[in-house]
Amino acid sequence: MKAAVVSTFNAPPRYQDFPDPAPAGEDQIIVNVLAAGLHPRVRSQADGSHYTSTAELPLVPGIDGVGRGSDGPLRYFVLPDTTLGSMAEQTVVDTRRSIVLPEASDPVAVAAAMNPAMASWVALRQRVQFQAGQSLLILGATGNAGQMAVQIAKLLGADPIVAAGRDDARLARLPAAGATDTVPLNGEPEVVARRLGSAASDVDMVIDYLWGEPTASAMVAVITGRADRGKPLTWIEIGSVAGPTAQIPSAALRAARLTIVGSGQGSVGAREYLAELPALAEAITAGKLDIGTRTMPLADVERAWAATDATHRIVLTPHR
Ligand SMILES: NC(=O)c1ccc[n+]([C@@H]2O[C@H](COP(=O)([O-])OP(=O)(O)OC[C@H]3O[C@@H](n4cnc5c(N)ncnc54)[C@H](OP(=O)(O)O)[C@@H]3O)[C@@H](O)[C@H]2O)c1
């Protein structure tokens, strides 16, 4: 079969022949892959930098996708840590890590949206005790996962929803998606800190896709401006597009009732993720969560890897 194949972590995957897969266990089936999303997590899988990487090569990247199984129905599936990912004509799926989709579902829309949507959906429903009516700051709201977080926050009843990001054009579109206020992260650090302090210092929770320096500064700004330092503040670390480490001042943890938690593979168990898949897929197929997609044939995988702009989520289609 044809697949995107990583032979060295220093170069993008190449479209080439790869051995046909074979199921190895009772619950495993062969799936014809119809759509696989090129998520940031897939890029870090393919360059060996993700924390789950075992450095084993060759590797077919892709952590999830939509396909038709040898048993008949259309499925959304999540793969375990494996060297046979979803960016191939076929892959092996454990049916227990998949859900059957309505036949009318759009495979590209589901493959594009599930990963970025799952980040905040699972965090708010499985990782913290979020309740409708609580207020949120979304840090890094202009990426695909951030834009989804705004829509999901609205769907789950957050209010107010403050969206912060550095891309002005995408930030300007977020009120239509549910943001009650927006904060540009561009400009002098003191100016950004003042904006965050005035718009978001009293929020109940922060959903953070940035980490690095922007998080360290935002945390100080939010805590410094807080009217009631005894009011709980839960900071949910989900992504690290601005840096893998952040210098958090010790005073931040002493001066306010701050709890920092992470949400991702490991801190949320496979069973908890799977429990959320049906409701999330339903919201996507019902058109309640909107994500811009760019579809490319799998044969163009090298071109797809070079396209790093976050406006659209790239979805690779192996059979088109
Ligand atoms: N833990 C989980 O369950 C989970 C699930 C999904 C995603 N994630 C993580 O969440 C993060 C975002 O994912 P995504 O799918 O939204 O990625 P994406 O679509 O590529 O978006 C990344 C965004 O980050 C912005 N950005 C980069 N550096 C920044 C900085 N220094 N300050 C402010 N904004 C910055 C980019 O803005 P520009 O366009 O201005 O560059 C872009 O809008 C990634 O780290 C991903 O691995 C985690």
The ligand as an SDF file (V2000), in Angstrom:
LIG
                    3D

 48 52  0  0  0  0  0  0  0  0999 V2000
   -3.2270   18.1890   25.4720 N   0  0  0  0  0  0  0  0  0  0  0  0
   -4.1030   17.9350   24.5090 C   0  0  0  0  0  0  0  0  0  0  0  0
   -5.0460   17.1640   24.6930 O   0  0  0  0  0  0  0  0  0  0  0  0
   -3.9610   18.6270   23.1920 C   0  0  0  0  0  0  0  0  0  0  0  0
   -4.8390   18.3660   22.1360 C   0  0  0  0  0  0  0  0  0  0  0  0
   -4.7320   19.1290   20.9580 C   0  0  0  0  0  0  0  0  0  0  0  0
   -3.7080   20.1000   20.8520 C   0  0  0  0  0  0  0  0  0  0  0  0
   -2.8250   20.2410   21.8910 N   0  0  0  0  0  0  0  0  0  0  0  0
   -1.7370   21.2330   21.8380 C   0  0  0  0  0  0  0  0  0  0  0  0
   -2.2980   22.5480   21.8140 O   0  0  0  0  0  0  0  0  0  0  0  0
   -1.4230   23.4080   21.0940 C   0  0  0  0  0  0  0  0  0  0  0  0
   -2.1920   24.1460   20.0170 C   0  0  0  0  0  0  0  0  0  0  0  0
   -2.6900   23.2000   19.0940 O   0  0  0  0  0  0  0  0  0  0  0  0
   -3.4660   23.6980   17.7820 P   0  0  0  0  0  0  0  0  0  0  0  0
   -4.0390   22.4970   17.1560 O   0  0  0  0  0  0  0  0  0  0  0  0
   -4.3520   24.8580   18.1120 O   0  0  0  0  0  0  0  0  0  0  0  0
   -2.2190   24.2870   16.9430 O   0  0  0  0  0  0  0  0  0  0  0  0
   -2.2710   25.2960   15.7050 P   0  0  0  0  0  0  0  0  0  0  0  0
   -3.5750   25.2150   15.0080 O   0  0  0  0  0  0  0  0  0  0  0  0
   -1.0050   25.0700   14.9510 O   0  0  0  0  0  0  0  0  0  0  0  0
   -2.2340   26.7390   16.3940 O   0  0  0  0  0  0  0  0  0  0  0  0
   -1.1330   27.2050   17.0970 C   0  0  0  0  0  0  0  0  0  0  0  0
   -1.3900   28.6700   17.4280 C   0  0  0  0  0  0  0  0  0  0  0  0
   -0.4480   29.0970   18.3840 O   0  0  0  0  0  0  0  0  0  0  0  0
   -0.1250   30.4370   18.0880 C   0  0  0  0  0  0  0  0  0  0  0  0
    1.1710   30.7580   18.6710 N   0  0  0  0  0  0  0  0  0  0  0  0
    2.3620   30.1690   18.4420 C   0  0  0  0  0  0  0  0  0  0  0  0
    3.3160   30.7340   19.2150 N   0  0  0  0  0  0  0  0  0  0  0  0
    2.6850   31.7190   19.9190 C   0  0  0  0  0  0  0  0  0  0  0  0
    3.1310   32.6890   20.8640 C   0  0  0  0  0  0  0  0  0  0  0  0
    4.4220   32.7570   21.2240 N   0  0  0  0  0  0  0  0  0  0  0  0
    2.2140   33.5240   21.3950 N   0  0  0  0  0  0  0  0  0  0  0  0
    0.9090   33.4770   21.0290 C   0  0  0  0  0  0  0  0  0  0  0  0
    0.4310   32.5940   20.1140 N   0  0  0  0  0  0  0  0  0  0  0  0
    1.3230   31.7310   19.5830 C   0  0  0  0  0  0  0  0  0  0  0  0
   -0.1060   30.5020   16.5850 C   0  0  0  0  0  0  0  0  0  0  0  0
   -0.2990   31.8260   16.2170 O   0  0  0  0  0  0  0  0  0  0  0  0
    0.3630   32.4820   14.9090 P   0  0  0  0  0  0  0  0  0  0  0  0
   -0.5650   32.0540   13.7960 O   0  0  0  0  0  0  0  0  0  0  0  0
    0.3480   33.9000   15.2240 O   0  0  0  0  0  0  0  0  0  0  0  0
    1.7400   31.9000   14.7510 O   0  0  0  0  0  0  0  0  0  0  0  0
   -1.2910   29.6100   16.2420 C   0  0  0  0  0  0  0  0  0  0  0  0
   -2.4650   30.3840   16.1940 O   0  0  0  0  0  0  0  0  0  0  0  0
   -0.2880   22.5170   20.5600 C   0  0  0  0  0  0  0  0  0  0  0  0
    0.7920   22.5930   21.4830 O   0  0  0  0  0  0  0  0  0  0  0  0
   -0.8950   21.1320   20.5790 C   0  0  0  0  0  0  0  0  0  0  0  0
    0.0770   20.1160   20.6770 O   0  0  0  0  0  0  0  0  0  0  0  0
   -2.9410   19.5510   23.0400 C   0  0  0  0  0  0  0  0  0  0  0  0
  1  2  1  0
  2  3  2  0
  2  4  1  0
  4  5  1  0
  4 48  2  0
  5  6  2  0
  6  7  1  0
  7  8  2  0
  8  9  1  0
  8 48  1  0
  9 10  1  0
  9 46  1  0
 10 11  1  0
 11 12  1  0
 11 44  1  0
 12 13  1  0
 13 14  1  0
 14 15  2  0
 14 16  1  0
 14 17  1  0
 17 18  1  0
 18 19  2  0
 18 20  1  0
 18 21  1  0
 21 22  1  0
 22 23  1  0
 23 24  1  0
 23 42  1  0
 24 25  1  0
 25 26  1  0
 25 36  1  0
 26 27  1  0
 26 35  1  0
 27 28  2  0
 28 29  1  0
 29 30  1  0
 29 35  2  0
 30 31  1  0
 30 32  2  0
 32 33  1  0
 33 34  2  0
 34 35  1  0
 36 37  1  0
 36 42  1  0
 37 38  1  0
 38 39  2  0
 38 40  1  0
 38 41  1  0
 42 43  1  0
 44 45  1  0
 44 46  1  0
 46 47  1  0
M  CHG  2   8   1  16  -1
M  END
$$$$
